[in-house]
Amino acid sequence: MSLKHFHIVFIVFAVLCDGGFFLWTHLEREQAERMGAAGLGMFSGWIAIGLIAYGLWYVFKKCKSIHVT
């Protein structure tokens, strides 16, 4: 696996983790508030959106040089 492919996989996992944390803070609001993580939920959602935008930009920028074999 090349470094470019690893970068794409890492971005996908980061989006999944941030999105999962965002969903947890919204679906289990009381538990998140008790743990002090409620304020981080919205921030995590914005980070996930930013990572999606970055991931799309990266793939389109590198699509000419990424060779799938």
DRENDO-1510 file (C-alpha; in Angstrom, 1 decimal, always signed):
<recs>
REC; n; res; u; v; w
REC; 1; MET; +0.0; +0.0; +0.0 .
REC; 2; SER; +1.4; +3.3; -1.0 .
REC; 3; LEU; +1.6; +6.4; +1.2 .
REC; 4; LYS; -1.2; +8.0; -0.9 .
REC; 5; HIS; -3.5; +5.1; -0.4 .
REC; 6; PHE; -2.7; +5.0; +3.3 .
REC; 7; HIS; -3.5; +8.7; +3.5 .
REC; 8; ILE; -7.0; +8.1; +2.0 .
REC; 9; VAL; -7.7; +5.2; +4.3 .
REC; 10; PHE; -6.6; +7.3; +7.3 .
REC; 11; ILE; -8.9; +10.2; +6.3 .
REC; 12; VAL; -11.8; +7.8; +5.9 .
REC; 13; PHE; -11.3; +6.4; +9.4 .
REC; 14; ALA; -10.9; +9.9; +10.9 .
REC; 15; VAL; -14.2; +10.9; +9.3 .
REC; 16; LEU; -15.9; +7.8; +10.7 .
REC; 17; CYS; -14.5; +8.4; +14.2 .
REC; 18; ASP; -15.4; +12.1; +14.2 .
REC; 19; GLY; -18.9; +11.4; +12.8 .
REC; 20; GLY; -19.4; +8.6; +15.3 .
REC; 21; PHE; -18.5; +10.9; +18.2 .
REC; 22; PHE; -20.8; +13.6; +16.8 .
REC; 23; LEU; -23.7; +11.1; +16.6 .
REC; 24; TRP; -23.0; +9.8; +20.1 .
REC; 25; THR; -23.1; +13.3; +21.6 .
REC; 26; HIS; -26.4; +14.0; +19.9 .
REC; 27; LEU; -28.1; +10.6; +20.5 .
REC; 28; GLU; -26.9; +10.2; +24.1 .
REC; 29; ARG; -27.0; +13.8; +25.1 .
REC; 30; GLU; -27.5; +13.2; +28.8 .
REC; 31; GLN; -24.6; +10.8; +29.1 .
REC; 32; ALA; -22.4; +13.2; +27.0 .
REC; 33; GLU; -23.3; +16.1; +29.3 .
REC; 34; ARG; -22.5; +14.0; +32.4 .
REC; 35; MET; -19.1; +13.2; +31.0 .
REC; 36; GLY; -18.4; +16.7; +29.9 .
REC; 37; ALA; -18.2; +15.9; +26.2 .
REC; 38; ALA; -21.4; +17.7; +25.0 .
REC; 39; GLY; -19.5; +20.8; +23.9 .
REC; 40; LEU; -17.1; +18.8; +21.8 .
REC; 41; GLY; -19.8; +17.2; +19.8 .
REC; 42; MET; -20.5; +20.1; +17.5 .
REC; 43; PHE; -16.8; +20.7; +17.1 .
REC; 44; SER; -16.4; +17.1; +16.1 .
REC; 45; GLY; -19.1; +17.4; +13.5 .
REC; 46; TRP; -17.4; +20.4; +11.9 .
REC; 47; ILE; -14.1; +18.6; +11.9 .
REC; 48; ALA; -15.8; +15.7; +10.1 .
REC; 49; ILE; -17.2; +18.0; +7.4 .
REC; 50; GLY; -13.8; +19.6; +7.0 .
REC; 51; LEU; -12.1; +16.2; +6.7 .
REC; 52; ILE; -14.7; +15.1; +4.0 .
REC; 53; ALA; -13.9; +18.3; +2.0 .
REC; 54; TYR; -10.2; +17.7; +2.4 .
REC; 55; GLY; -10.5; +14.1; +1.4 .
REC; 56; LEU; -12.4; +14.9; -1.7 .
REC; 57; TRP; -9.9; +17.6; -2.6 .
REC; 58; TYR; -7.0; +15.2; -2.0 .
REC; 59; VAL; -8.5; +12.5; -4.2 .
REC; 60; PHE; -9.3; +14.8; -7.1 .
REC; 61; LYS; -5.9; +16.4; -6.8 .
REC; 62; LYS; -4.1; +13.1; -6.8 .
REC; 63; CYS; -6.4; +11.1; -9.0 .
REC; 64; LYS; -4.0; +11.4; -12.0 .
REC; 65; SER; -1.1; +10.0; -10.0 .
REC; 66; ILE; -2.9; +7.3; -7.9 .
REC; 67; HIS; -2.6; +4.0; -9.8 .
REC; 68; VAL; -4.9; +1.2; -8.7 .
REC; 69; THR; -3.4; -2.2; -9.4 .
</recs>
